[in-house]
Structure formats: C-alpha cells, structure tokens
C-alpha cells in the first residue's frame, strides 16, 4: 500500500512538472493589433542597440495621421549616419532618386503611387498592423496601403517559381526557436526599398527575430543582407505595443481612391 501511494504521489509530481514545462515551452501567441513605439516615422529610435522611445499619450492606440505640413523625406537632408551603407553603384542610384524626388516627382515614391511598402519597410508601419496566427502560418496585415505578408511555418521552402517571381512582400518562411519567431524572406521585388527610398537588388534577403520583450510589447530585430547593394548587413530594431481594447480596429486605406481625387 505504501509503495502504491508513493508511486501515485511520484506520478502526480512528474505530471505536474511536465505540465509546467509544457506551459513554459508553449508557442507564444502574437495575435492582435499593434502600433509602433518608435518616436518618429522611420526615425532613429529603435535602431539596433538603441532603446525604443517611450510611448506618448496615445500609447496603445494609433498615432496621428500626417498632415500637409508633415516633413517630406525627399533626401534633401542627405542620408542619416545609420542608413544602410550602399555600394558605389547603388549609392549612385540613390542620388538619382534623390534628385528626382527633390524636383517634386513621384516616380520613386511608392506610397504616393499606391504601391505596397515592401519588406522590410512594411515592418516600420507608421499606422496599425494586425497579426493573425495559426499553427502553420502567420499573417501580417498593415493598415498602410492594406499591405499583407504571410510567414509559412509548415516547413515549406521557396521554389524556383517563387524566386523567379519576386513580390513587394517577398516569400517568407519561419520557425520557432523557443519563444522567438525566426523569419527568412527572399524573392523581394527590386522596385521596392529597404527603407525610405534606399534601393536594393534582387539578391536581397531579410532575417527577422520576433519576440515579446514584455507583456504586450513585441520586438522585431531585422537584418538585411544584399551582397550587390550593401557594403555590410544592415540591422534595425522595431518595437510595437499591442492595442488596448477599443483601438484594435484597423481602417481601410483607400489609397487609389485618394490618388484619383487628386487628378
């Protein structure tokens, strides 16, 4: 009898420990609507190794929409010290685009032309972003230009067909390393930009490490590699706060409709 009781107690302790371990090893749920914690649109806060700016009074909710008086990123102020380091060939391309934008042309302004922001620019979302998560797939939906990307978690790999048909969001596959989602993105359309209007080649790839750093605060550590366009990998950190109740409804971004009204 004593042996039986001891066995049952031991089994209960074992099972309880296993349950605790299972809970600790559970895949985190990223589902929800998030807003950026960076201090400014595409600004210096959130860079690799730099702390994210503290959220303002509207933390957990959407930032104010830009106005006609908002600063325009036309390159007139040059390149910031932490911008991607370009090879001479691609720096010449950037200079050509800068002159075009400074002249008032929209030729190299994808947002003004209602084109998707692309990757990794999409993850610098100035508006809200919704993450929808299932066992085999995670979908990121950005309010900006209704852009969308999918990360496949079922072990599939990009095929020659995918690589030969690049898109703005690219082709993303991922896996879990503990509580961190590791994502690799390839097949990125060279008509998109790394950030702002920094060009890249068809050889660009993006790796992300996404995890919660505190309750409701998501961090995305992004590394961009491009042997043709970059002299070295470019790294940036983006942080997002999950929306509070009532702020989790994204609005339709009718870019094409707004563009047609301007004509």
Secondary structure, DSSP 4 states (H G I P E B T S, - for coil): -HHHHHHHHHHHHHHHHHHHHHHHTSPP---EEEEE--SSTT-STTBTTSPPPPP-TTTTSPPPPP-TTS---SSTT---TTS--B-HHHHHHHHHHHHHHHTT--TT-TTTTT----TTGGGG-SSEEEEEE-SSEEEEEESGGG-EEEEE-SS----HHHHTS-BSS-EEEEEEETTEEEEEEE-B-TTS-SSTT----TT-EEEEEEEEEETTEEEEEEEEE-TTTBSS-EEEEEEEEEPPTTS--PPP--HHHHHHHH-
